[in-house]
Amino acid sequence: MQKNFYLYPMNRYRQETLKKISEESFARQILTMATDLLRARDESTAKISYECTMEILDEIGQAFHKATTLRELRRFREVVAENYLRGFDPQQHKDLLEVLLNFTPESARQIDLIKT
């Protein structure tokens, strides 16, 4: 049974985007997720932001062979999912973003920019 493309317009776009993100450096992937998280301003935008972040984490998690990094990514995804289910709390969201940015030295340099 062939899928009708028009019934799934976002799936193709998402897969192409995720494939492109998975080919980037780890620091760049972290910054992409941080950008998604920065878009959250209220409950509805936070849900979308968390969904996008979890999709990226699922995609890039498949490419990691280093156990410690993979474990940290999976734990971070669990925390994102908890926040998704719990609802938007601005302070927890800010803390989550700071933890994400601390994954790499390159992304950690951006922490001062989000504190303002």
C-alpha positions as CSV (number, residue, x, y, z in Angstrom):
1,M,0.0,0.0,0.0
2,Q,1.5,3.3,-1.1
3,K,1.2,6.3,1.1
4,N,-0.4,9.4,-0.3
5,F,2.2,12.2,0.0
6,Y,-0.5,14.8,0.6
7,L,-1.7,13.0,3.7
8,Y,1.8,13.3,5.2
9,P,3.1,16.7,4.2
10,M,5.3,17.2,7.3
11,N,6.8,13.8,7.5
12,R,9.0,14.2,4.4
13,Y,10.1,17.7,5.4
14,R,10.9,16.6,8.9
15,Q,12.9,13.6,7.7
16,E,15.0,15.7,5.4
17,T,15.6,18.2,8.1
18,L,16.5,15.6,10.7
19,K,18.9,13.9,8.2
20,K,20.6,17.2,7.6
21,I,20.9,17.9,11.3
22,S,22.3,14.4,12.0
23,E,25.1,15.2,9.5
24,E,26.2,18.3,11.4
25,S,28.8,18.4,14.2
26,F,27.6,17.6,17.7
27,A,28.1,21.2,18.9
28,R,25.9,22.4,15.9
29,Q,23.3,19.8,16.8
30,I,23.2,21.1,20.4
31,L,22.9,24.7,19.1
32,T,20.0,23.6,16.8
33,M,18.1,22.1,19.8
34,A,18.9,25.2,21.8
35,T,17.4,27.4,19.1
36,D,14.2,25.2,19.2
37,L,14.1,25.6,23.0
38,L,14.5,29.4,22.8
39,R,11.3,29.6,20.8
40,A,9.2,28.5,23.8
41,R,7.4,31.5,25.3
42,D,4.3,29.9,26.7
43,E,2.6,26.5,27.1
44,S,1.7,25.9,23.4
45,T,5.0,27.0,22.0
46,A,6.9,25.0,24.6
47,K,5.1,21.8,23.6
48,I,6.2,22.3,20.0
49,S,9.7,23.2,21.1
50,Y,10.0,20.1,23.3
51,E,8.6,17.9,20.5
52,C,11.2,19.2,18.0
53,T,14.0,18.8,20.5
54,M,12.9,15.2,21.3
55,E,12.8,14.4,17.5
56,I,16.4,15.7,17.1
57,L,17.6,13.8,20.2
58,D,16.0,10.6,18.8
59,E,17.7,11.1,15.5
60,I,21.2,12.0,16.7
61,G,21.1,9.4,19.5
62,Q,21.2,6.7,16.8
63,A,24.6,7.8,15.6
64,F,26.4,7.9,18.9
65,H,28.8,5.0,19.8
66,K,30.3,6.7,22.9
67,A,28.3,5.2,25.8
68,T,28.7,8.1,28.2
69,T,27.4,10.7,25.7
70,L,24.6,8.5,24.6
71,R,23.5,7.9,28.2
72,E,23.6,11.7,28.8
73,L,21.6,12.4,25.7
74,R,19.0,9.8,26.7
75,R,18.7,11.2,30.2
76,F,18.3,14.7,28.8
77,R,15.6,13.4,26.5
78,E,13.8,12.0,29.5
79,V,13.9,15.4,31.2
80,V,12.6,17.1,28.1
81,A,9.7,14.6,28.0
82,E,9.0,15.2,31.7
83,N,8.8,18.9,31.0
84,Y,6.6,18.3,28.0
85,L,4.1,16.3,30.2
86,R,4.4,18.6,33.2
87,G,3.8,21.8,31.4
88,F,5.8,25.0,30.8
89,D,7.7,26.5,33.8
90,P,9.9,29.4,32.8
91,Q,12.6,28.7,35.4
92,Q,12.8,24.9,34.6
93,H,12.9,25.7,30.9
94,K,15.8,28.1,31.4
95,D,17.6,25.5,33.5
96,L,17.0,22.9,30.8
97,L,18.4,25.2,28.1
98,E,21.5,25.9,30.2
99,V,22.1,22.1,30.8
100,L,21.8,21.5,27.0
101,L,24.3,24.2,26.2
102,N,26.8,22.8,28.6
103,F,27.1,19.6,26.5
104,T,30.0,21.1,24.5
105,P,32.5,23.9,25.0
106,E,31.4,25.6,21.8
107,S,27.8,25.7,22.8
108,A,28.6,26.6,26.4
109,R,30.0,29.9,25.2
110,Q,26.4,30.9,24.4
111,I,25.1,30.6,27.9
112,D,25.9,34.2,28.8
113,L,23.8,35.3,25.8
114,I,20.7,33.6,27.0
115,K,21.0,34.9,30.5
116,T,20.3,38.5,29.4
